[in-house]
Amino acid sequence: MEEKARGRLNEHNKIVMCGRNYYYAHRIMSEQFPKENLSIMHDKMDKTKTSIPRLHIKSKSIVGTNLGLSLIGMRTHGHKT
């Protein structure tokens, strides 16, 4: 079982590195040729993974509702004017 889990982790790590290498290659292209290329990195975290403040006292108008809250980060490279 441990060997199977290790194999799955290695496969996951390969996929992650492929995604990172893809991003790095496009980032370099957008830095070298900024008018022809645009590279955007997007990351999203929900409130369970962050220390985003939460409402401790809810008003009557929002009691029973689920306020979805997330943090989104964007970084762009290229298309410099």
C-alpha positions in Angstrom: 0.0 0.0 0.0 2.8 2.4 0.9 4.5 1.8 -2.4 1.3 2.5 -4.3 0.8 5.8 -2.5 4.4 6.8 -3.2 3.9 6.0 -6.9 0.8 8.2 -6.9 2.6 11.0 -5.2 5.5 10.8 -7.7 3.0 10.9 -10.6 1.3 13.9 -9.0 4.6 15.7 -8.6 5.4 15.1 -12.3 2.1 16.6 -13.3 2.7 19.6 -11.1 6.2 20.2 -12.5 4.9 19.9 -16.0 2.4 22.7 -15.3 5.1 24.8 -13.7 7.5 24.3 -16.5 4.7 25.2 -19.0 4.1 28.4 -17.1 7.8 29.3 -16.8 8.3 28.8 -20.5 5.4 31.1 -21.3 6.5 33.6 -18.8 10.0 33.8 -20.4 8.3 34.2 -23.8 6.1 37.1 -22.6 9.1 38.8 -21.0 11.2 38.5 -24.2 8.4 39.4 -26.5 6.0 41.4 -24.4 3.9 42.8 -27.3 3.2 39.4 -28.7 2.7 37.3 -25.6 0.8 37.5 -22.4 1.2 35.1 -19.5 -1.3 35.0 -16.6 -0.9 33.0 -13.4 -4.1 32.5 -11.4 -4.4 31.0 -7.9 -7.5 30.7 -5.8 -7.9 29.8 -2.1 -11.0 29.4 -0.1 -11.5 30.7 3.4 -10.7 27.4 5.0 -7.1 27.7 3.8 -6.5 31.3 4.7 -6.8 33.6 7.7 -9.4 35.8 6.0 -11.4 37.5 8.7 -14.8 35.9 9.4 -18.0 37.6 10.7 -18.3 36.8 14.4 -21.7 38.6 14.7 -24.0 38.2 11.8 -26.8 40.7 11.1 -30.4 39.4 10.9 -30.4 39.8 7.1 -27.6 37.3 6.6 -28.4 34.7 9.3 -28.8 31.3 7.6 -27.0 32.3 4.4 -23.7 31.0 3.3 -21.4 33.8 2.3 -18.8 32.3 0.0 -15.5 34.0 0.4 -12.3 33.3 -1.5 -9.0 35.0 -2.2 -7.9 35.2 -5.8 -4.4 36.2 -6.9 -3.3 37.1 -10.4 0.1 37.8 -11.8 0.6 38.9 -15.4 3.7 39.1 -17.6 3.9 40.7 -21.0 1.8 43.2 -23.1 3.9 46.1 -21.9 3.1 49.4 -23.6 
